[in-house]
Amino acid sequence: MENNIQQAKAHAKHIRISPRKVSIICDIIRGKDTKKAAAILKHTPKAGSEPLLKLLNSAVANAENNHNMDADNLYVSQVYANPGPILKRIMPRARGRAFRINKRTCHITVAVSEKA
């Protein structure tokens, strides 16, 4: 990543979906322009596409309002999902045992930049 390019970021924390599921969609929209990425997210039947679309719209709004960037000239420069805290639950099993259920969360970050 070049340091002289200005970026507008948006973060979503503690989203109740596994980061593994979200990173599949992150790979699809990385490097695309924002309008095309939004269209892809609207028509992708994956659970993580809804919070990612909301976050993309937030990053575009941040670019327009906080950094005076042109909305038509933006592309997704960075998008990634990091693991968040895990909610640990138990599932009763046979003979008095208990198995652990891990309910995973993730922190998603989307950064948009202007095309050179």
C-alpha atoms as one frame of an Amber mdcrd trajectory, in Angstrom:
protein
   0.000   0.000   0.000   1.309   3.438  -0.907   1.414   5.961   1.905   0.584
   9.077  -0.146  -2.891   7.880  -1.180  -5.692   9.154   1.020  -8.164   6.577
   2.283 -11.560   6.757   3.916 -12.275   3.865   6.257 -15.260   2.355   8.007
 -15.149  -0.263  10.773 -17.805  -2.657  12.059 -16.997  -4.483  15.268 -18.501
  -7.523  17.004 -20.514  -8.682  13.973 -22.086 -12.073  14.812 -20.790 -14.007
  11.827 -17.653 -16.052  11.384 -14.725 -14.134   9.831 -14.127 -17.094   7.538
 -17.530 -16.561   5.913 -17.035 -12.808   5.544 -13.531 -13.072   4.073 -14.919
 -15.017   1.093 -17.010 -11.987   0.147 -14.145  -9.607   0.951 -12.035 -11.343
  -1.689 -14.787 -10.834  -4.283 -15.093  -7.035  -3.884 -11.455  -6.115  -3.191
 -10.103  -3.772  -5.894 -13.490  -3.152  -7.566 -15.025   0.299  -7.883 -17.634
   1.060  -5.234 -20.714   0.985  -7.474 -19.778  -2.406  -8.904 -18.923  -3.732
  -5.427 -22.309  -2.559  -4.092 -24.083  -4.297  -6.985 -22.170  -7.518  -6.310
 -23.018  -7.391  -2.603 -26.727  -6.772  -3.287 -26.971  -9.879  -5.466 -24.719
 -12.235  -3.498 -26.777 -14.742  -1.461 -24.327 -14.943   1.452 -25.019 -13.929
   5.044 -21.994 -11.621   5.243 -22.939  -9.533   2.223 -25.555  -7.498   4.136
 -23.213  -6.051   6.814 -20.503  -5.573   4.186 -22.868  -3.553   1.960 -23.835
  -1.370   4.917 -20.165  -0.854   5.743 -19.255  -0.047   2.127 -21.964   2.629
   2.001 -20.607   4.056   5.260 -17.052   4.189   3.884 -18.278   5.988   0.746
 -20.182   8.497   2.901 -17.057   9.041   5.029 -15.031   9.690   1.868 -17.522
  12.266   0.600 -18.185  14.111   3.842 -14.891  13.879   5.740 -12.272  13.759
   2.954 -14.040  15.650   0.091 -13.549  12.778  -2.362 -15.631  12.248  -5.492
 -18.064   9.352  -4.959 -17.994   8.364  -8.661 -14.205   7.953  -8.617 -13.857
   5.624  -5.606 -12.737   2.010  -5.455 -12.360  -0.532  -2.631  -8.658  -0.331
  -1.757  -8.743  -2.519   1.365 -11.296  -4.860   2.878 -10.631  -7.489   5.529
 -12.314  -9.367   8.364 -10.421 -10.056  11.582 -11.658 -12.440  14.280 -13.369
 -10.862  17.257 -14.198 -12.306  20.667 -15.713 -15.795  20.706 -18.930 -16.423
  22.640 -18.466 -19.823  24.256 -21.625 -21.874  24.805 -22.207 -25.502  25.777
 -24.353 -28.174  24.170 -25.509 -31.027  26.433 -24.503 -34.430  25.074 -25.052
 -38.031  26.078 -24.020 -39.437  29.478 -23.770 -36.059  31.192 -21.102 -34.628
  28.929 -21.054 -31.117  27.501 -19.557 -30.095  24.159 -18.470 -26.548  23.480
 -20.155 -24.436  20.818 -18.060 -21.469  19.635 -20.154 -18.561  18.385 -17.632
 -16.506  16.470 -17.642 -12.766  15.861 -15.582 -10.601  13.542 -14.367  -7.054
  13.035 -14.731  -5.877   9.414 -12.816  -2.953   7.897 -13.468  -1.353   4.500
 -11.219   1.357   3.046 -11.966   3.275  -0.158  -9.595   5.445  -2.198  -9.817
   7.618  -5.279  -8.505   6.313  -8.577  -5.302   7.973  -9.700
